[in-house]
């Protein structure tokens, strides 16, 4: 460049100092939301991951202690099962529960589920026939129709209950096997028949494990 006097000179950075650099608007905006986001994350983690579970557990243990600990059935101070999970009984002197299709063993609580066999599946027909034959073989003189819940498995495979009709179907066999009066066994079934909840929800039912435990005490 040439000055008014005709002298040539070169412009450098020192001739025109650079303006101070300012933070980009988006960077400042990001910085303004990081702290609230981290604070909210920590607060919600403490509330939902610590305080809420502790509160719910405390209320459950205080108000619903039996249910929150698995609805366990104890005998002589030892847990023998749960009100919510069926057990396998095959002796003639015990009431049999609803069949279970869980694998690799019946009433496997870690593998709850049904057989997933449809009504046209021959395997389901064969399974139902085998269960009916086992009931007939255990009580040859009983010519009554077998209740459906003694021949078909539940969807969960863990059903702890049977219908009063299914329990009544087995009373003669159980009474004979244990040498008890039939009326005494029938009375025991009636005592362990649970009514629908609030008289409206569900069906009358009999908890098989509780009934068999009471039967064992009766036979002693």
C-alpha atoms as an extended CHARMM CRD file, in Angstrom:
* protein
*
       220  EXT
         1         1  UNK       CA              0.0000000000        0.0000000000        0.0000000000  PROA      1               0.0000000000
         2         2  UNK       CA              1.1350000000        3.5330000000       -0.6480000000  PROA      2               0.0000000000
         3         3  UNK       CA              0.7340000000        6.4050000000        1.8240000000  PROA      3               0.0000000000
         4         4  UNK       CA             -0.1820000000        9.9300000000        0.8320000000  PROA      4               0.0000000000
         5         5  UNK       CA              3.5020000000       10.7250000000        0.7810000000  PROA      5               0.0000000000
         6         6  UNK       CA              4.0730000000        7.9060000000       -1.6500000000  PROA      6               0.0000000000
         7         7  UNK       CA              5.9140000000        5.6790000000        0.8310000000  PROA      7               0.0000000000
         8         8  UNK       CA              5.1800000000        1.9890000000        0.6110000000  PROA      8               0.0000000000
         9         9  UNK       CA              4.5500000000        0.0550000000        3.8580000000  PROA      9               0.0000000000
        10        10  UNK       CA              3.1960000000       -3.3880000000        4.8330000000  PROA      10              0.0000000000
        11        11  UNK       CA              0.2120000000       -3.8360000000        7.1730000000  PROA      11              0.0000000000
        12        12  UNK       CA              0.7450000000       -6.3240000000        9.9300000000  PROA      12              0.0000000000
        13        13  UNK       CA             -1.3920000000       -7.7000000000       12.7670000000  PROA      13              0.0000000000
        14        14  UNK       CA              0.1820000000       -5.1640000000       15.0970000000  PROA      14              0.0000000000
        15        15  UNK       CA             -1.0820000000       -2.4030000000       12.8740000000  PROA      15              0.0000000000
        16        16  UNK       CA             -4.7260000000       -3.4490000000       13.5230000000  PROA      16              0.0000000000
        17        17  UNK       CA             -5.0080000000       -5.4380000000       16.7920000000  PROA      17              0.0000000000
        18        18  UNK       CA             -7.5250000000       -8.3620000000       16.6990000000  PROA      18              0.0000000000
        19        19  UNK       CA            -10.7720000000       -7.9050000000       18.6180000000  PROA      19              0.0000000000
        20        20  UNK       CA            -11.0940000000      -10.0340000000       21.7660000000  PROA      20              0.0000000000
        21        21  UNK       CA            -12.7080000000      -13.4810000000       21.0710000000  PROA      21              0.0000000000
        22        22  UNK       CA            -16.1370000000      -14.0160000000       22.5650000000  PROA      22              0.0000000000
        23        23  UNK       CA            -17.7440000000      -17.3440000000       23.5170000000  PROA      23              0.0000000000
        24        24  UNK       CA            -20.0820000000      -18.7560000000       20.9260000000  PROA      24              0.0000000000
        25        25  UNK       CA            -23.7370000000      -18.3240000000       21.9060000000  PROA      25              0.0000000000
        26        26  UNK       CA            -24.4360000000      -22.0660000000       21.6030000000  PROA      26              0.0000000000
        27        27  UNK       CA            -21.5560000000      -22.9610000000       23.9230000000  PROA      27              0.0000000000
        28        28  UNK       CA            -22.8450000000      -20.6410000000       26.6180000000  PROA      28              0.0000000000
        29        29  UNK       CA            -26.3290000000      -22.0970000000       26.2360000000  PROA      29              0.0000000000
        30        30  UNK       CA            -25.0200000000      -25.6380000000       26.6310000000  PROA      30              0.0000000000
        31        31  UNK       CA            -23.1550000000      -24.6870000000       29.7470000000  PROA      31              0.0000000000
        32        32  UNK       CA            -26.2910000000      -23.1590000000       31.2380000000  PROA      32              0.0000000000
        33        33  UNK       CA            -28.2610000000      -26.4480000000       31.0350000000  PROA      33              0.0000000000
        34        34  UNK       CA            -25.5780000000      -28.9340000000       32.1300000000  PROA      34              0.0000000000
        35        35  UNK       CA            -25.7290000000      -28.0430000000       35.8200000000  PROA      35              0.0000000000
        36        36  UNK       CA            -29.5640000000      -28.2630000000       36.0960000000  PROA      36              0.0000000000
        37        37  UNK       CA            -29.5340000000      -31.5350000000       34.1400000000  PROA      37              0.0000000000
        38        38  UNK       CA            -26.9270000000      -33.1220000000       36.4040000000  PROA      38              0.0000000000
        39        39  UNK       CA            -28.7100000000      -31.8280000000       39.5050000000  PROA      39              0.0000000000
        40        40  UNK       CA            -32.0520000000      -33.2350000000       38.3230000000  PROA      40              0.0000000000
        41        41  UNK       CA            -30.4270000000      -36.5910000000       37.4950000000  PROA      41              0.0000000000
        42        42  UNK       CA            -28.8940000000      -36.8770000000       40.9590000000  PROA      42              0.0000000000
        43        43  UNK       CA            -32.0940000000      -35.8210000000       42.7370000000  PROA      43              0.0000000000
        44        44  UNK       CA            -34.3120000000      -38.2350000000       40.7830000000  PROA      44              0.0000000000
        45        45  UNK       CA            -31.8000000000      -41.0570000000       41.2530000000  PROA      45              0.0000000000
        46        46  UNK       CA            -31.9040000000      -40.5930000000       45.0130000000  PROA      46              0.0000000000
        47        47  UNK       CA            -35.6910000000      -40.2450000000       45.1460000000  PROA      47              0.0000000000
        48        48  UNK       CA            -36.6710000000      -43.0640000000       42.7740000000  PROA      48              0.0000000000
        49        49  UNK       CA            -33.7030000000      -45.3470000000       43.3350000000  PROA      49              0.0000000000
        50        50  UNK       CA            -33.3270000000      -45.0600000000       47.1050000000  PROA      50              0.0000000000
        51        51  UNK       CA            -36.0200000000      -43.1690000000       49.0130000000  PROA      51              0.0000000000
        52        52  UNK       CA            -39.0580000000      -44.5470000000       47.1560000000  PROA      52              0.0000000000
        53        53  UNK       CA            -37.9750000000      -48.2300000000       47.3330000000  PROA      53              0.0000000000
        54        54  UNK       CA            -37.1640000000      -47.8490000000       51.0340000000  PROA      54              0.0000000000
        55        55  UNK       CA            -40.5510000000      -46.2510000000       51.7050000000  PROA      55              0.0000000000
        56        56  UNK       CA            -42.4790000000      -48.9110000000       49.7880000000  PROA      56              0.0000000000
        57        57  UNK       CA            -40.5280000000      -51.7250000000       51.4390000000  PROA      57              0.0000000000
        58        58  UNK       CA            -41.1070000000      -50.2160000000       54.8700000000  PROA      58              0.0000000000
        59        59  UNK       CA            -44.8570000000      -49.8760000000       54.3130000000  PROA      59              0.0000000000
        60        60  UNK       CA            -45.0770000000      -53.4040000000       52.8850000000  PROA      60              0.0000000000
        61        61  UNK       CA            -43.1920000000      -54.9380000000       55.7920000000  PROA      61              0.0000000000
        62        62  UNK       CA            -45.3220000000      -53.0300000000       58.2860000000  PROA      62              0.0000000000
        63        63  UNK       CA            -48.8040000000      -53.3380000000       56.7810000000  PROA      63              0.0000000000
        64        64  UNK       CA            -48.5110000000      -56.4530000000       54.5790000000  PROA      64              0.0000000000
        65        65  UNK       CA            -45.7090000000      -58.3870000000       56.2270000000  PROA      65              0.0000000000
        66        66  UNK       CA            -47.0880000000      -61.8390000000       55.3750000000  PROA      66              0.0000000000
        67        67  UNK       CA            -47.7120000000      -61.0560000000       51.7100000000  PROA      67              0.0000000000
        68        68  UNK       CA            -44.4920000000      -59.1210000000       51.1450000000  PROA      68              0.0000000000
        69        69  UNK       CA            -42.4550000000      -62.0480000000       52.4640000000  PROA      69              0.0000000000
        70        70  UNK       CA            -43.9290000000      -64.5070000000       49.9820000000  PROA      70              0.0000000000
        71        71  UNK       CA            -47.1670000000      -65.5810000000       51.7180000000  PROA      71              0.0000000000
        72        72  UNK       CA            -45.2400000000      -68.4420000000       53.2550000000  PROA      72              0.0000000000
        73        73  UNK       CA            -46.9390000000      -71.3270000000       55.0370000000  PROA      73              0.0000000000
        74        74  UNK       CA            -45.0110000000      -72.4820000000       58.0880000000  PROA      74              0.0000000000
        75        75  UNK       CA            -45.2490000000      -75.6120000000       60.1650000000  PROA      75              0.0000000000
        76        76  UNK       CA            -43.3470000000      -76.0540000000       63.4080000000  PROA      76              0.0000000000
        77        77  UNK       CA            -41.5180000000      -72.8150000000       62.6650000000  PROA      77              0.0000000000
        78        78  UNK       CA            -40.3050000000      -74.0110000000       59.2480000000  PROA      78              0.0000000000
        79        79  UNK       CA            -41.4890000000      -72.7730000000       55.8740000000  PROA      79              0.0000000000
        80        80  UNK       CA            -43.0700000000      -75.6280000000       53.9210000000  PROA      80              0.0000000000
        81        81  UNK       CA            -44.3730000000      -73.6780000000       50.9380000000  PROA      81              0.0000000000
        82        82  UNK       CA            -46.2460000000      -70.6400000000       49.7610000000  PROA      82              0.0000000000
        83        83  UNK       CA            -49.9530000000      -69.9160000000       49.5180000000  PROA      83              0.0000000000
        84        84  UNK       CA            -49.3120000000      -68.6630000000       45.9860000000  PROA      84              0.0000000000
        85        85  UNK       CA            -47.4080000000      -71.5950000000       44.4460000000  PROA      85              0.0000000000
        86        86  UNK       CA            -48.7930000000      -75.1000000000       44.0460000000  PROA      86              0.0000000000
        87        87  UNK       CA            -46.9610000000      -78.2820000000       44.9230000000  PROA      87              0.0000000000
        88        88  UNK       CA            -47.0820000000      -81.7530000000       43.4480000000  PROA      88              0.0000000000
        89        89  UNK       CA            -49.0490000000      -84.3760000000       45.4060000000  PROA      89              0.0000000000
        90        90  UNK       CA            -49.4930000000      -87.8820000000       44.0070000000  PROA      90              0.0000000000
        91        91  UNK       CA            -50.1730000000      -90.0590000000       47.0820000000  PROA      91              0.0000000000
        92        92  UNK       CA            -53.7580000000      -91.3750000000       47.3720000000  PROA      92              0.0000000000
        93        93  UNK       CA            -53.9860000000      -89.9520000000       50.8900000000  PROA      93              0.0000000000
        94        94  UNK       CA            -53.3890000000      -86.3910000000       49.7090000000  PROA      94              0.0000000000
        95        95  UNK       CA            -55.5350000000      -84.0670000000       47.6670000000  PROA      95              0.0000000000
        96        96  UNK       CA            -54.0410000000      -83.5160000000       44.2430000000  PROA      96              0.0000000000
        97        97  UNK       CA            -53.6540000000      -80.0230000000       42.8580000000  PROA      97              0.0000000000
        98        98  UNK       CA            -54.1960000000      -78.6760000000       39.3910000000  PROA      98              0.0000000000
        99        99  UNK       CA            -51.7500000000      -80.1620000000       36.8600000000  PROA      99              0.0000000000
       100       100  UNK       CA            -48.7000000000      -78.1190000000       35.9440000000  PROA      100             0.0000000000
       101       101  UNK       CA            -46.9970000000      -77.9400000000       32.5440000000  PROA      101             0.0000000000
       102       102  UNK       CA            -43.8510000000      -76.1170000000       33.6880000000  PROA      102             0.0000000000
       103       103  UNK       CA            -40.4720000000      -77.5940000000       32.7940000000  PROA      103             0.0000000000
       104       104  UNK       CA            -38.3420000000      -79.4000000000       33.7330000000  PROA      104             0.0000000000
       105       105  UNK       CA            -40.5680000000      -80.2000000000       36.7160000000  PROA      105             0.0000000000
       106       106  UNK       CA            -44.1230000000      -79.3480000000       37.7840000000  PROA      106             0.0000000000
       107       107  UNK       CA            -44.7290000000      -76.0960000000       39.6590000000  PROA      107             0.0000000000
       108       108  UNK       CA            -41.3360000000      -74.6770000000       38.7050000000  PROA      108             0.0000000000
       109       109  UNK       CA            -41.6590000000      -71.0710000000       39.8620000000  PROA      109             0.0000000000
       110       110  UNK       CA            -38.6460000000      -69.9820000000       37.7990000000  PROA      110             0.0000000000
       111       111  UNK       CA            -40.2870000000      -71.1440000000       34.5530000000  PROA      111             0.0000000000
       112       112  UNK       CA            -43.9370000000      -70.1910000000       34.9430000000  PROA      112             0.0000000000
       113       113  UNK       CA            -46.0400000000      -70.9160000000       31.8820000000  PROA      113             0.0000000000
       114       114  UNK       CA            -48.4650000000      -73.2470000000       30.1820000000  PROA      114             0.0000000000
       115       115  UNK       CA            -47.9550000000      -75.9230000000       27.5640000000  PROA      115             0.0000000000
       116       116  UNK       CA            -48.9990000000      -73.5530000000       24.7330000000  PROA      116             0.0000000000
       117       117  UNK       CA            -50.7870000000      -76.5090000000       23.1380000000  PROA      117             0.0000000000
       118       118  UNK       CA            -53.9750000000      -75.6940000000       21.2790000000  PROA      118             0.0000000000
       119       119  UNK       CA            -57.2470000000      -77.6650000000       21.5710000000  PROA      119             0.0000000000
       120       120  UNK       CA            -56.5230000000      -79.5090000000       18.3210000000  PROA      120             0.0000000000
       121       121  UNK       CA            -53.0390000000      -80.5710000000       19.3950000000  PROA      121             0.0000000000
       122       122  UNK       CA            -52.9030000000      -84.3700000000       19.9140000000  PROA      122             0.0000000000
       123       123  UNK       CA            -50.3060000000      -83.9060000000       22.6570000000  PROA      123             0.0000000000
       124       124  UNK       CA            -52.8080000000      -81.9310000000       24.7450000000  PROA      124             0.0000000000
       125       125  UNK       CA            -55.4640000000      -84.6000000000       24.2400000000  PROA      125             0.0000000000
       126       126  UNK       CA            -53.0290000000      -87.3110000000       25.2980000000  PROA      126             0.0000000000
       127       127  UNK       CA            -52.0000000000      -85.3340000000       28.3890000000  PROA      127             0.0000000000
       128       128  UNK       CA            -55.6070000000      -84.8250000000       29.5010000000  PROA      128             0.0000000000
       129       129  UNK       CA            -56.3780000000      -88.5180000000       28.9480000000  PROA      129             0.0000000000
       130       130  UNK       CA            -53.3390000000      -89.5390000000       30.9960000000  PROA      130             0.0000000000
       131       131  UNK       CA            -54.3960000000      -87.3090000000       33.8990000000  PROA      131             0.0000000000
       132       132  UNK       CA            -57.9210000000      -88.6980000000       33.8800000000  PROA      132             0.0000000000
       133       133  UNK       CA            -56.5830000000      -92.2640000000       33.7960000000  PROA      133             0.0000000000
       134       134  UNK       CA            -54.3250000000      -91.5240000000       36.7820000000  PROA      134             0.0000000000
       135       135  UNK       CA            -57.2960000000      -90.2000000000       38.7490000000  PROA      135             0.0000000000
       136       136  UNK       CA            -59.3810000000      -93.2390000000       37.8030000000  PROA      136             0.0000000000
       137       137  UNK       CA            -56.5830000000      -95.6260000000       38.7640000000  PROA      137             0.0000000000
       138       138  UNK       CA            -56.1830000000      -93.9770000000       42.1700000000  PROA      138             0.0000000000
       139       139  UNK       CA            -59.9350000000      -94.2300000000       42.8550000000  PROA      139             0.0000000000
       140       140  UNK       CA            -61.4460000000      -97.0230000000       40.7020000000  PROA      140             0.0000000000
       141       141  UNK       CA            -64.8510000000      -96.8670000000       42.3330000000  PROA      141             0.0000000000
       142       142  UNK       CA            -65.3630000000      -93.1820000000       41.5730000000  PROA      142             0.0000000000
       143       143  UNK       CA            -67.4470000000      -92.9990000000       38.4090000000  PROA      143             0.0000000000
       144       144  UNK       CA            -68.2280000000      -89.2800000000       38.5760000000  PROA      144             0.0000000000
       145       145  UNK       CA            -67.0900000000      -86.9240000000       35.8630000000  PROA      145             0.0000000000
       146       146  UNK       CA            -63.6010000000      -85.5700000000       36.4820000000  PROA      146             0.0000000000
       147       147  UNK       CA            -63.6550000000      -81.7950000000       37.1200000000  PROA      147             0.0000000000
       148       148  UNK       CA            -61.8630000000      -79.8460000000       34.4140000000  PROA      148             0.0000000000
       149       149  UNK       CA            -59.2790000000      -78.2950000000       36.7120000000  PROA      149             0.0000000000
       150       150  UNK       CA            -57.9790000000      -81.7640000000       37.6450000000  PROA      150             0.0000000000
       151       151  UNK       CA            -57.3440000000      -82.6380000000       34.0120000000  PROA      151             0.0000000000
       152       152  UNK       CA            -56.0550000000      -79.3720000000       32.5330000000  PROA      152             0.0000000000
       153       153  UNK       CA            -53.0780000000      -77.2570000000       33.5440000000  PROA      153             0.0000000000
       154       154  UNK       CA            -53.3720000000      -73.5640000000       34.3260000000  PROA      154             0.0000000000
       155       155  UNK       CA            -51.7400000000      -70.8600000000       32.2120000000  PROA      155             0.0000000000
       156       156  UNK       CA            -49.1380000000      -70.1620000000       34.8910000000  PROA      156             0.0000000000
       157       157  UNK       CA            -48.4830000000      -73.7650000000       35.8690000000  PROA      157             0.0000000000
       158       158  UNK       CA            -48.3020000000      -72.5960000000       39.4850000000  PROA      158             0.0000000000
       159       159  UNK       CA            -51.9710000000      -72.5160000000       40.5020000000  PROA      159             0.0000000000
       160       160  UNK       CA            -52.1560000000      -73.4230000000       44.2290000000  PROA      160             0.0000000000
       161       161  UNK       CA            -55.9450000000      -73.8090000000       44.2470000000  PROA      161             0.0000000000
       162       162  UNK       CA            -58.5450000000      -76.2220000000       42.9870000000  PROA      162             0.0000000000
       163       163  UNK       CA            -62.2840000000      -75.7860000000       42.8230000000  PROA      163             0.0000000000
       164       164  UNK       CA            -64.5140000000      -77.1210000000       45.6130000000  PROA      164             0.0000000000
       165       165  UNK       CA            -65.8490000000      -79.6220000000       43.0630000000  PROA      165             0.0000000000
       166       166  UNK       CA            -62.3190000000      -80.9040000000       42.4130000000  PROA      166             0.0000000000
       167       167  UNK       CA            -61.7090000000      -81.2680000000       46.1450000000  PROA      167             0.0000000000
       168       168  UNK       CA            -65.0460000000      -83.0090000000       46.6780000000  PROA      168             0.0000000000
       169       169  UNK       CA            -64.2180000000      -85.4270000000       43.8500000000  PROA      169             0.0000000000
       170       170  UNK       CA            -61.2100000000      -86.6380000000       45.8530000000  PROA      170             0.0000000000
       171       171  UNK       CA            -62.7130000000      -86.8320000000       49.3570000000  PROA      171             0.0000000000
       172       172  UNK       CA            -63.7090000000      -90.5140000000       49.1660000000  PROA      172             0.0000000000
       173       173  UNK       CA            -60.2480000000      -91.5760000000       47.9750000000  PROA      173             0.0000000000
       174       174  UNK       CA            -58.4740000000      -89.5440000000       50.6550000000  PROA      174             0.0000000000
       175       175  UNK       CA            -60.7950000000      -90.7550000000       53.4310000000  PROA      175             0.0000000000
       176       176  UNK       CA            -60.2890000000      -94.3860000000       52.4070000000  PROA      176             0.0000000000
       177       177  UNK       CA            -56.4900000000      -94.0420000000       52.1560000000  PROA      177             0.0000000000
       178       178  UNK       CA            -56.2550000000      -92.4670000000       55.5910000000  PROA      178             0.0000000000
       179       179  UNK       CA            -58.9410000000      -94.5090000000       57.2990000000  PROA      179             0.0000000000
       180       180  UNK       CA            -60.9740000000      -91.4350000000       58.1750000000  PROA      180             0.0000000000
       181       181  UNK       CA            -64.7520000000      -90.9470000000       58.0840000000  PROA      181             0.0000000000
       182       182  UNK       CA            -65.8470000000      -89.4080000000       54.7990000000  PROA      182             0.0000000000
       183       183  UNK       CA            -67.8540000000      -86.7280000000       56.5800000000  PROA      183             0.0000000000
       184       184  UNK       CA            -64.7680000000      -85.6370000000       58.5060000000  PROA      184             0.0000000000
       185       185  UNK       CA            -62.7820000000      -85.1400000000       55.3250000000  PROA      185             0.0000000000
       186       186  UNK       CA            -65.6810000000      -83.3150000000       53.6840000000  PROA      186             0.0000000000
       187       187  UNK       CA            -65.9360000000      -80.9860000000       56.6700000000  PROA      187             0.0000000000
       188       188  UNK       CA            -62.2130000000      -80.2520000000       56.4040000000  PROA      188             0.0000000000
       189       189  UNK       CA            -62.6610000000      -79.3180000000       52.7470000000  PROA      189             0.0000000000
       190       190  UNK       CA            -65.5070000000      -76.9670000000       53.6320000000  PROA      190             0.0000000000
       191       191  UNK       CA            -63.3760000000      -75.3240000000       56.3200000000  PROA      191             0.0000000000
       192       192  UNK       CA            -60.6240000000      -74.6420000000       53.7550000000  PROA      192             0.0000000000
       193       193  UNK       CA            -62.8940000000      -73.3610000000       51.0010000000  PROA      193             0.0000000000
       194       194  UNK       CA            -62.1880000000      -69.6890000000       50.3740000000  PROA      194             0.0000000000
       195       195  UNK       CA            -65.0330000000      -67.4560000000       49.2460000000  PROA      195             0.0000000000
       196       196  UNK       CA            -64.7140000000      -64.9380000000       46.3870000000  PROA      196             0.0000000000
       197       197  UNK       CA            -62.9420000000      -61.7600000000       47.4020000000  PROA      197             0.0000000000
       198       198  UNK       CA            -65.4910000000      -59.3160000000       48.8340000000  PROA      198             0.0000000000
       199       199  UNK       CA            -68.0890000000      -61.8590000000       47.7890000000  PROA      199             0.0000000000
       200       200  UNK       CA            -67.8290000000      -60.6460000000       44.1770000000  PROA      200             0.0000000000
       201       201  UNK       CA            -64.4230000000      -61.2480000000       42.6080000000  PROA      201             0.0000000000
       202       202  UNK       CA            -63.1580000000      -64.6780000000       41.6750000000  PROA      202             0.0000000000
       203       203  UNK       CA            -64.5710000000      -68.1100000000       42.4050000000  PROA      203             0.0000000000
       204       204  UNK       CA            -64.7150000000      -70.2880000000       45.5240000000  PROA      204             0.0000000000
       205       205  UNK       CA            -61.4250000000      -72.1460000000       45.7940000000  PROA      205             0.0000000000
       206       206  UNK       CA            -59.4400000000      -74.5200000000       47.9980000000  PROA      206             0.0000000000
       207       207  UNK       CA            -55.7300000000      -74.1030000000       48.7000000000  PROA      207             0.0000000000
       208       208  UNK       CA            -54.3410000000      -77.6110000000       48.2250000000  PROA      208             0.0000000000
       209       209  UNK       CA            -51.2080000000      -77.2150000000       50.3340000000  PROA      209             0.0000000000
       210       210  UNK       CA            -53.0960000000      -75.7340000000       53.2880000000  PROA      210             0.0000000000
       211       211  UNK       CA            -55.7200000000      -78.4950000000       53.0340000000  PROA      211             0.0000000000
       212       212  UNK       CA            -53.1390000000      -81.2740000000       52.9490000000  PROA      212             0.0000000000
       213       213  UNK       CA            -51.2420000000      -79.8360000000       55.9070000000  PROA      213             0.0000000000
       214       214  UNK       CA            -54.4780000000      -79.7100000000       57.8940000000  PROA      214             0.0000000000
       215       215  UNK       CA            -55.1890000000      -83.2770000000       56.8110000000  PROA      215             0.0000000000
       216       216  UNK       CA            -51.7860000000      -84.4260000000       58.0310000000  PROA      216             0.0000000000
       217       217  UNK       CA            -52.4520000000      -82.8580000000       61.4300000000  PROA      217             0.0000000000
       218       218  UNK       CA            -55.8840000000      -84.4920000000       61.5400000000  PROA      218             0.0000000000
       219       219  UNK       CA            -54.4130000000      -87.9250000000       60.8740000000  PROA      219             0.0000000000
       220       220  UNK       CA            -51.8580000000      -87.7070000000       63.6970000000  PROA      220             0.0000000000
